[in-house]
Amino acid sequence: MASYQDIADVLRNDVLLERIGVAIIIAADTINSGNDIAAPWDQNSPQPANRKKWAKLAYSDALAMAKNMQSAVLAANSGATLNQITTVSDAAIQANINALVDIFADGGLA
């Protein structure tokens, strides 16, 4: 498990931040193209409209949004080793962002 200091160091890692930004843009594109119909996205809630608003904001400044979401991504992976965190796959980052979209779209962690 990565130490708190390790995780704090990763928070200052621009490479991970940029990768999270790309995952945000891809999630926004999925939402805007109407393909947000499968898990983890819930269609039986007010979230589809909130996701559309979130996606519009994501396009305007994905890196600023990445700074907000990076902490949640790291918290979700706090049981991982430092090596696992710093070498995480693009698919794993995308899955983390997709799982967080509804929380952020609802204003829960923004």
N, CA, C and O atoms as a GROMACS GRO file, in nm:
protein
  440
    1MET      N    1   0.085  -0.118   0.000
    1MET     CA    2   0.000   0.000   0.000
    1MET      C    3   0.088   0.124   0.000
    1MET      O    4   0.186   0.131   0.075
    2ALA      N    5   0.055   0.220  -0.083
    2ALA     CA    6   0.129   0.346  -0.090
    2ALA      C    7   0.108   0.425   0.039
    2ALA      O    8  -0.002   0.426   0.095
    3SER      N    9   0.212   0.490   0.085
    3SER     CA   10   0.200   0.573   0.205
    3SER      C   11   0.127   0.703   0.170
    3SER      O   12   0.112   0.738   0.053
    4TYR      N   13   0.082   0.772   0.271
    4TYR     CA   14   0.018   0.901   0.247
    4TYR      C   15   0.114   0.996   0.178
    4TYR      O   16   0.073   1.074   0.092
    5GLN      N   17   0.243   0.990   0.214
    5GLN     CA   18   0.341   1.076   0.150
    5GLN      C   19   0.355   1.041   0.002
    5GLN      O   20   0.366   1.129  -0.083
    6ASP      N   21   0.354   0.909  -0.028
    6ASP     CA   22   0.360   0.867  -0.168
    6ASP      C   23   0.241   0.924  -0.246
    6ASP      O   24   0.258   0.975  -0.357
    7ILE      N   25   0.123   0.914  -0.188
    7ILE     CA   26   0.003   0.964  -0.255
    7ILE      C   27   0.009   1.116  -0.269
    7ILE      O   28  -0.033   1.170  -0.372
    8ALA      N   29   0.060   1.184  -0.167
    8ALA     CA   30   0.076   1.330  -0.176
    8ALA      C   31   0.173   1.366  -0.289
    8ALA      O   32   0.151   1.464  -0.360
    9ASP      N   33   0.278   1.287  -0.304
    9ASP     CA   34   0.372   1.311  -0.414
    9ASP      C   35   0.306   1.291  -0.550
    9ASP      O   36   0.332   1.366  -0.644
   10VAL      N   37   0.221   1.190  -0.560
   10VAL     CA   38   0.151   1.164  -0.686
   10VAL      C   39   0.055   1.278  -0.719
   10VAL      O   40   0.031   1.307  -0.836
   11LEU      N   41  -0.001   1.343  -0.617
   11LEU     CA   42  -0.089   1.458  -0.641
   11LEU      C   43  -0.018   1.569  -0.716
   11LEU      O   44  -0.082   1.650  -0.784
   12ARG      N   45   0.112   1.573  -0.706
   12ARG     CA   46   0.190   1.675  -0.777
   12ARG      C   47   0.246   1.623  -0.909
   12ARG      O   48   0.329   1.688  -0.971
   13ASN      N   49   0.200   1.505  -0.951
   13ASN     CA   50   0.249   1.440  -1.072
   13ASN      C   51   0.168   1.487  -1.192
   13ASN      O   52   0.053   1.447  -1.210
   14ASP      N   53   0.227   1.571  -1.275
   14ASP     CA   54   0.155   1.626  -1.390
   14ASP      C   55   0.121   1.520  -1.494
   14ASP      O   56   0.021   1.534  -1.565
   15VAL      N   57   0.200   1.415  -1.504
   15VAL     CA   58   0.172   1.310  -1.603
   15VAL      C   59   0.040   1.241  -1.570
   15VAL      O   60  -0.044   1.223  -1.658
   16LEU      N   61   0.020   1.204  -1.445
   16LEU     CA   62  -0.106   1.141  -1.405
   16LEU      C   63  -0.222   1.240  -1.422
   16LEU      O   64  -0.329   1.202  -1.469
   17LEU      N   65  -0.200   1.364  -1.385
   17LEU     CA   66  -0.304   1.465  -1.399
   17LEU      C   67  -0.348   1.480  -1.545
   17LEU      O   68  -0.467   1.489  -1.574
   18GLU      N   69  -0.252   1.481  -1.636
   18GLU     CA   70  -0.285   1.492  -1.778
   18GLU      C   71  -0.361   1.370  -1.828
   18GLU      O   72  -0.452   1.382  -1.910
   19ARG      N   73  -0.323   1.252  -1.780
   19ARG     CA   74  -0.394   1.130  -1.821
   19ARG      C   75  -0.537   1.131  -1.769
   19ARG      O   76  -0.629   1.087  -1.838
   20ILE      N   77  -0.557   1.182  -1.649
   20ILE     CA   78  -0.692   1.196  -1.594
   20ILE      C   79  -0.771   1.295  -1.679
   20ILE      O   80  -0.889   1.274  -1.705
   21GLY      N   81  -0.706   1.404  -1.722
   21GLY     CA   82  -0.772   1.501  -1.809
   21GLY      C   83  -0.819   1.439  -1.940
   21GLY      O   84  -0.929   1.468  -1.986
   22VAL      N   85  -0.736   1.354  -1.998
   22VAL     CA   86  -0.775   1.285  -2.122
   22VAL      C   87  -0.894   1.193  -2.094
   22VAL      O   88  -0.987   1.187  -2.175
   23ALA      N   89  -0.892   1.121  -1.983
   23ALA     CA   90  -1.004   1.032  -1.948
   23ALA      C   91  -1.133   1.113  -1.930
   23ALA      O   92  -1.241   1.066  -1.964
   24ILE      N   93  -1.121   1.233  -1.877
   24ILE     CA   94  -1.238   1.320  -1.860
   24ILE      C   95  -1.294   1.359  -1.997
   24ILE      O   96  -1.415   1.356  -2.017
   25ILE      N   97  -1.207   1.395  -2.089
   25ILE     CA   98  -1.252   1.432  -2.224
   25ILE      C   99  -1.320   1.313  -2.292
   25ILE      O  100  -1.422   1.330  -2.359
   26ILE      N  101  -1.265   1.194  -2.276
   26ILE     CA  102  -1.325   1.074  -2.336
   26ILE      C  103  -1.461   1.046  -2.273
   26ILE      O  104  -1.555   1.010  -2.343
   27ALA      N  105  -1.472   1.062  -2.140
   27ALA     CA  106  -1.601   1.043  -2.074
   27ALA      C  107  -1.702   1.146  -2.125
   27ALA      O  108  -1.818   1.112  -2.149
   28ALA      N  109  -1.658   1.270  -2.140
   28ALA     CA  110  -1.748   1.375  -2.190
   28ALA      C  111  -1.795   1.342  -2.332
   28ALA      O  112  -1.912   1.363  -2.364
   29ASP      N  113  -1.706   1.291  -2.414
   29ASP     CA  114  -1.743   1.253  -2.550
   29ASP      C  115  -1.844   1.138  -2.549
   29ASP      O  116  -1.940   1.138  -2.627
   30THR      N  117  -1.823   1.042  -2.462
   30THR     CA  118  -1.917   0.930  -2.449
   30THR      C  119  -2.055   0.981  -2.411
   30THR      O  120  -2.156   0.936  -2.465
   31ILE      N  121  -2.059   1.074  -2.318
   31ILE     CA  122  -2.186   1.131  -2.272
   31ILE      C  123  -2.252   1.211  -2.383
   31ILE      O  124  -2.371   1.194  -2.410
   32ASN      N  125  -2.176   1.297  -2.447
   32ASN     CA  126  -2.233   1.382  -2.553
   32ASN      C  127  -2.279   1.305  -2.674
   32ASN      O  128  -2.367   1.350  -2.747
   33SER      N  129  -2.220   1.190  -2.698
   33SER     CA  130  -2.262   1.109  -2.812
   33SER      C  131  -2.378   1.016  -2.777
   33SER      O  132  -2.425   0.939  -2.861
   34GLY      N  133  -2.425   1.023  -2.652
   34GLY     CA  134  -2.540   0.942  -2.611
   34GLY      C  135  -2.506   0.799  -2.576
   34GLY      O  136  -2.595   0.715  -2.565
   35ASN      N  137  -2.380   0.770  -2.559
   35ASN     CA  138  -2.339   0.633  -2.528
   35ASN      C  139  -2.320   0.607  -2.379
   35ASN      O  140  -2.260   0.508  -2.341
   36ASP      N  141  -2.372   0.695  -2.296
   36ASP     CA  142  -2.364   0.677  -2.151
   36ASP      C  143  -2.486   0.597  -2.102
   36ASP      O  144  -2.562   0.642  -2.017
   37ILE      N  145  -2.501   0.478  -2.160
   37ILE     CA  146  -2.621   0.397  -2.134
   37ILE      C  147  -2.591   0.270  -2.057
   37ILE      O  148  -2.682   0.193  -2.026
   38ALA      N  149  -2.465   0.246  -2.026
   38ALA     CA  150  -2.428   0.123  -1.956
   38ALA      C  151  -2.361   0.161  -1.824
   38ALA      O  152  -2.326   0.276  -1.801
   39ALA      N  153  -2.345   0.062  -1.738
   39ALA     CA  154  -2.277   0.083  -1.610
   39ALA      C  155  -2.141   0.147  -1.636
   39ALA      O  156  -2.075   0.111  -1.733
   40PRO      N  157  -2.099   0.239  -1.554
   40PRO     CA  158  -2.154   0.275  -1.423
   40PRO      C  159  -2.260   0.384  -1.425
   40PRO      O  160  -2.298   0.434  -1.319
   41TRP      N  161  -2.308   0.424  -1.542
   41TRP     CA  162  -2.400   0.536  -1.551
   41TRP      C  163  -2.544   0.492  -1.535
   41TRP      O  164  -2.590   0.402  -1.606
   42ASP      N  165  -2.615   0.554  -1.442
   42ASP     CA  166  -2.753   0.523  -1.410
   42ASP      C  167  -2.846   0.608  -1.497
   42ASP      O  168  -2.840   0.731  -1.491
   43GLN      N  169  -2.930   0.544  -1.575
   43GLN     CA  170  -3.024   0.617  -1.660
   43GLN      C  171  -3.157   0.645  -1.590
   43GLN      O  172  -3.238   0.723  -1.639
   44ASN      N  173  -3.180   0.582  -1.476
   44ASN     CA  174  -3.306   0.597  -1.404
   44ASN      C  175  -3.292   0.699  -1.292
   44ASN      O  176  -3.328   0.672  -1.177
   45SER      N  177  -3.241   0.814  -1.325
   45SER     CA  178  -3.220   0.920  -1.227
   45SER      C  179  -3.213   1.052  -1.302
   45SER      O  180  -3.218   1.054  -1.425
   46PRO      N  181  -3.201   1.162  -1.229
   46PRO     CA  182  -3.185   1.290  -1.299
   46PRO      C  183  -3.043   1.307  -1.355
   46PRO      O  184  -3.013   1.411  -1.414
   47GLN      N  185  -2.960   1.209  -1.338
   47GLN     CA  186  -2.820   1.222  -1.375
   47GLN      C  187  -2.792   1.243  -1.524
   47GLN      O  188  -2.698   1.316  -1.556
   48PRO      N  189  -2.867   1.184  -1.618
   48PRO     CA  190  -2.832   1.210  -1.758
   48PRO      C  191  -2.825   1.359  -1.791
   48PRO      O  192  -2.733   1.401  -1.862
   49ALA      N  193  -2.917   1.440  -1.741
   49ALA     CA  194  -2.913   1.584  -1.766
   49ALA      C  195  -2.792   1.647  -1.696
   49ALA      O  196  -2.726   1.734  -1.751
   50ASN      N  197  -2.765   1.602  -1.575
   50ASN     CA  198  -2.649   1.654  -1.502
   50ASN      C  199  -2.519   1.616  -1.571
   50ASN      O  200  -2.424   1.695  -1.576
   51ARG      N  201  -2.515   1.494  -1.625
   51ARG     CA  202  -2.395   1.451  -1.698
   51ARG      C  203  -2.370   1.538  -1.820
   51ARG      O  204  -2.255   1.571  -1.850
   52LYS      N  205  -2.476   1.576  -1.891
   52LYS     CA  206  -2.460   1.662  -2.009
   52LYS      C  207  -2.397   1.796  -1.968
   52LYS      O  208  -2.308   1.847  -2.036
   53LYS      N  209  -2.443   1.852  -1.856
   53LYS     CA  210  -2.385   1.977  -1.806
   53LYS      C  211  -2.239   1.956  -1.768
   53LYS      O  212  -2.153   2.039  -1.798
   54TRP      N  213  -2.211   1.844  -1.701
   54TRP     CA  214  -2.074   1.812  -1.661
   54TRP      C  215  -1.986   1.800  -1.784
   54TRP      O  216  -1.874   1.851  -1.786
   55ALA      N  217  -2.034   1.733  -1.887
   55ALA     CA  218  -1.955   1.713  -2.009
   55ALA      C  219  -1.922   1.846  -2.075
   55ALA      O  220  -1.811   1.866  -2.124
   56LYS      N  221  -2.018   1.937  -2.076
   56LYS     CA  222  -1.992   2.069  -2.134
   56LYS      C  223  -1.880   2.140  -2.058
   56LYS      O  224  -1.792   2.200  -2.120
   57LEU      N  225  -1.883   2.132  -1.926
   57LEU     CA  226  -1.777   2.192  -1.845
   57LEU      C  227  -1.643   2.122  -1.869
   57LEU      O  228  -1.538   2.185  -1.869
   58ALA      N  229  -1.648   1.990  -1.889
   58ALA     CA  230  -1.525   1.913  -1.912
   58ALA      C  231  -1.455   1.961  -2.038
   58ALA      O  232  -1.333   1.971  -2.040
   59TYR      N  233  -1.531   1.990  -2.141
   59TYR     CA  234  -1.472   2.038  -2.265
   59TYR      C  235  -1.407   2.175  -2.248
   59TYR      O  236  -1.308   2.206  -2.314
   60SER      N  237  -1.461   2.257  -2.159
   60SER     CA  238  -1.408   2.392  -2.144
   60SER      C  239  -1.276   2.395  -2.068
   60SER      O  240  -1.193   2.481  -2.095
   61ASP      N  241  -1.255   2.302  -1.975
   61ASP     CA  242  -1.128   2.300  -1.902
   61ASP      C  243  -1.108   2.166  -1.832
   61ASP      O  244  -1.126   2.153  -1.711
   62ALA      N  245  -1.070   2.067  -1.911
   62ALA     CA  246  -1.053   1.931  -1.858
   62ALA      C  247  -0.943   1.923  -1.753
   62ALA      O  248  -0.955   1.846  -1.658
   63LEU      N  249  -0.837   2.000  -1.768
   63LEU     CA  250  -0.728   1.993  -1.670
   63LEU      C  251  -0.768   2.050  -1.534
   63LEU      O  252  -0.726   1.998  -1.431
   64ALA      N  253  -0.848   2.155  -1.534
   64ALA     CA  254  -0.898   2.207  -1.406
   64ALA      C  255  -0.988   2.103  -1.339
   64ALA      O  256  -0.981   2.081  -1.218
   65MET      N  257  -1.073   2.040  -1.420
   65MET     CA  258  -1.159   1.935  -1.367
   65MET      C  259  -1.075   1.817  -1.318
   65MET      O  260  -1.108   1.755  -1.218
   66ALA      N  261  -0.967   1.787  -1.391
   66ALA     CA  262  -0.878   1.677  -1.351
   66ALA      C  263  -0.818   1.703  -1.214
   66ALA      O  264  -0.801   1.610  -1.135
   67LYS      N  265  -0.784   1.827  -1.186
   67LYS     CA  266  -0.729   1.860  -1.054
   67LYS      C  267  -0.830   1.828  -0.945
   67LYS      O  268  -0.792   1.781  -0.838
   68ASN      N  269  -0.957   1.855  -0.971
   68ASN     CA  270  -1.062   1.824  -0.872
   68ASN      C  271  -1.083   1.674  -0.859
   68ASN      O  272  -1.105   1.624  -0.748
   69MET      N  273  -1.077   1.602  -0.970
   69MET     CA  274  -1.109   1.459  -0.967
   69MET      C  275  -0.989   1.372  -0.930
   69MET      O  276  -1.007   1.257  -0.890
   70GLN      N  277  -0.867   1.424  -0.944
   70GLN     CA  278  -0.748   1.344  -0.916
   70GLN      C  279  -0.747   1.291  -0.773
   70GLN      O  280  -0.710   1.176  -0.750
   71SER      N  281  -0.788   1.371  -0.678
   71SER     CA  282  -0.789   1.327  -0.539
   71SER      C  283  -0.884   1.209  -0.520
   71SER      O  284  -0.854   1.114  -0.447
   72ALA      N  285  -1.000   1.216  -0.586
   72ALA     CA  286  -1.097   1.107  -0.574
   72ALA      C  287  -1.044   0.980  -0.639
   72ALA      O  288  -1.067   0.870  -0.588
   73VAL      N  289  -0.974   0.994  -0.751
   73VAL     CA  290  -0.914   0.878  -0.817
   73VAL      C  291  -0.810   0.815  -0.726
   73VAL      O  292  -0.806   0.693  -0.710
   74LEU      N  293  -0.726   0.897  -0.666
   74LEU     CA  294  -0.622   0.844  -0.576
   74LEU      C  295  -0.684   0.782  -0.452
   74LEU      O  296  -0.636   0.678  -0.405
   75ALA      N  297  -0.788   0.841  -0.398
   75ALA     CA  298  -0.854   0.785  -0.280
   75ALA      C  299  -0.914   0.649  -0.312
   75ALA      O  300  -0.909   0.557  -0.230
   76ALA      N  301  -0.972   0.636  -0.432
   76ALA     CA  302  -1.032   0.509  -0.472
   76ALA      C  303  -0.927   0.400  -0.488
   76ALA      O  304  -0.960   0.281  -0.484
   77ASN      N  305  -0.802   0.440  -0.506
   77ASN     CA  306  -0.694   0.344  -0.526
   77ASN      C  307  -0.591   0.349  -0.413
   77ASN      O  308  -0.475   0.311  -0.433
   78SER      N  309  -0.632   0.394  -0.297
   78SER     CA  310  -0.538   0.412  -0.186
   78SER      C  311  -0.479   0.281  -0.135
   78SER      O  312  -0.376   0.282  -0.068
   79GLY      N  313  -0.541   0.170  -0.166
   79GLY     CA  314  -0.488   0.040  -0.125
   79GLY      C  315  -0.382  -0.014  -0.219
   79GLY      O  316  -0.322  -0.118  -0.192
   80ALA      N  317  -0.359   0.055  -0.328
   80ALA     CA  318  -0.261   0.011  -0.427
   80ALA      C  319  -0.120   0.053  -0.384
   80ALA      O  320  -0.102   0.143  -0.302
   81THR      N  321  -0.022  -0.013  -0.441
   81THR     CA  322   0.116   0.026  -0.416
   81THR      C  323   0.148   0.150  -0.499
   81THR      O  324   0.075   0.183  -0.592
   82LEU      N  325   0.256   0.217  -0.465
   82LEU     CA  326   0.298   0.334  -0.542
   82LEU      C  327   0.323   0.295  -0.688
   82LEU      O  328   0.284   0.368  -0.778
   83ASN      N  329   0.387   0.182  -0.710
   83ASN     CA  330   0.413   0.137  -0.846
   83ASN      C  331   0.282   0.113  -0.922
   83ASN      O  332   0.272   0.148  -1.040
   84GLN      N  333   0.183   0.054  -0.857
   84GLN     CA  334   0.054   0.030  -0.923
   84GLN      C  335  -0.014   0.162  -0.958
   84GLN      O  336  -0.078   0.173  -1.063
   85ILE      N  337  -0.001   0.260  -0.871
   85ILE     CA  338  -0.064   0.390  -0.896
   85ILE      C  339   0.004   0.462  -1.012
   85ILE      O  340  -0.062   0.517  -1.099
   86THR      N  341   0.137   0.461  -1.012
   86THR     CA  342   0.209   0.538  -1.113
   86THR      C  343   0.216   0.470  -1.248
   86THR      O  344   0.247   0.534  -1.349
   87THR      N  345   0.187   0.340  -1.253
   87THR     CA  346   0.189   0.267  -1.381
   87THR      C  347   0.050   0.219  -1.421
   87THR      O  348   0.036   0.128  -1.503
   88VAL      N  349  -0.051   0.279  -1.365
   88VAL     CA  350  -0.189   0.239  -1.391
   88VAL      C  351  -0.220   0.249  -1.541
   88VAL      O  352  -0.170   0.337  -1.610
   89SER      N  353  -0.302   0.159  -1.588
   89SER     CA  354  -0.338   0.158  -1.731
   89SER      C  355  -0.438   0.269  -1.762
   89SER      O  356  -0.509   0.318  -1.674
   90ASP      N  357  -0.441   0.308  -1.888
   90ASP     CA  358  -0.539   0.406  -1.933
   90ASP      C  359  -0.681   0.356  -1.907
   90ASP      O  360  -0.768   0.433  -1.868
   91ALA      N  361  -0.704   0.228  -1.929
   91ALA     CA  362  -0.837   0.170  -1.908
   91ALA      C  363  -0.880   0.182  -1.762
   91ALA      O  364  -0.997   0.210  -1.734
   92ALA      N  365  -0.786   0.161  -1.670
   92ALA     CA  366  -0.819   0.172  -1.528
   92ALA      C  367  -0.850   0.317  -1.490
   92ALA      O  368  -0.943   0.342  -1.412
   93ILE      N  369  -0.775   0.411  -1.545
   93ILE     CA  370  -0.804   0.553  -1.519
   93ILE      C  371  -0.942   0.587  -1.574
   93ILE      O  372  -1.020   0.655  -1.508
   94GLN      N  373  -0.971   0.539  -1.695
   94GLN     CA  374  -1.102   0.567  -1.756
   94GLN      C  375  -1.214   0.510  -1.671
   94GLN      O  376  -1.316   0.576  -1.651
   95ALA      N  377  -1.197   0.389  -1.621
   95ALA     CA  378  -1.299   0.327  -1.536
   95ALA      C  379  -1.320   0.408  -1.409
   95ALA      O  380  -1.433   0.426  -1.365
   96ASN      N  381  -1.212   0.458  -1.350
   96ASN     CA  382  -1.224   0.542  -1.230
   96ASN      C  383  -1.301   0.670  -1.261
   96ASN      O  384  -1.390   0.708  -1.186
   97ILE      N  385  -1.266   0.736  -1.370
   97ILE     CA  386  -1.335   0.861  -1.406
   97ILE      C  387  -1.482   0.833  -1.437
   97ILE      O  388  -1.569   0.906  -1.389
   98ASN      N  389  -1.510   0.731  -1.514
   98ASN     CA  390  -1.649   0.699  -1.546
   98ASN      C  391  -1.731   0.675  -1.420
   98ASN      O  392  -1.846   0.717  -1.410
   99ALA      N  393  -1.670   0.607  -1.322
   99ALA     CA  394  -1.740   0.578  -1.197
   99ALA      C  395  -1.764   0.704  -1.114
   99ALA      O  396  -1.856   0.709  -1.032
  100LEU      N  397  -1.682   0.806  -1.133
  100LEU     CA  398  -1.694   0.929  -1.055
  100LEU      C  399  -1.781   1.035  -1.121
  100LEU      O  400  -1.822   1.130  -1.054
  101VAL      N  401  -1.811   1.021  -1.248
  101VAL     CA  402  -1.883   1.126  -1.321
  101VAL      C  403  -2.013   1.163  -1.253
  101VAL      O  404  -2.038   1.282  -1.233
  102ASP      N  405  -2.097   1.068  -1.218
  102ASP     CA  406  -2.227   1.102  -1.160
  102ASP      C  407  -2.212   1.174  -1.026
  102ASP      O  408  -2.293   1.261  -0.994
  103ILE      N  409  -2.111   1.139  -0.949
  103ILE     CA  410  -2.089   1.208  -0.821
  103ILE      C  411  -2.053   1.354  -0.846
  103ILE      O  412  -2.109   1.444  -0.784
  104PHE      N  413  -1.960   1.377  -0.938
  104PHE     CA  414  -1.920   1.513  -0.970
  104PHE      C  415  -2.030   1.589  -1.044
  104PHE      O  416  -2.049   1.708  -1.021
  105ALA      N  417  -2.102   1.522  -1.132
  105ALA     CA  418  -2.209   1.587  -1.209
  105ALA      C  419  -2.320   1.634  -1.119
  105ALA      O  420  -2.389   1.732  -1.149
  106ASP      N  421  -2.338   1.565  -1.007
  106ASP     CA  422  -2.440   1.601  -0.911
  106ASP      C  423  -2.392   1.709  -0.814
  106ASP      O  424  -2.468   1.755  -0.729
  107GLY      N  425  -2.265   1.748  -0.828
  107GLY     CA  426  -2.210   1.850  -0.739
  107GLY      C  427  -2.161   1.793  -0.608
  107GLY      O  428  -2.126   1.868  -0.517
  108GLY      N  429  -2.157   1.659  -0.598
  108GLY     CA  430  -2.118   1.598  -0.472
  108GLY      C  431  -1.974   1.618  -0.432
  108GLY      O  432  -1.944   1.628  -0.312
  109LEU      N  433  -1.883   1.626  -0.528
  109LEU     CA  434  -1.743   1.644  -0.494
  109LEU      C  435  -1.679   1.759  -0.568
  109LEU      O  436  -1.557   1.775  -0.563
  110ALA      N  437  -1.757   1.837  -0.636
  110ALA     CA  438  -1.700   1.947  -0.717
  110ALA      C  439  -1.646   2.059  -0.631
  110ALA      O  440  -1.596   2.158  -0.683
   0.00000   0.00000   0.00000
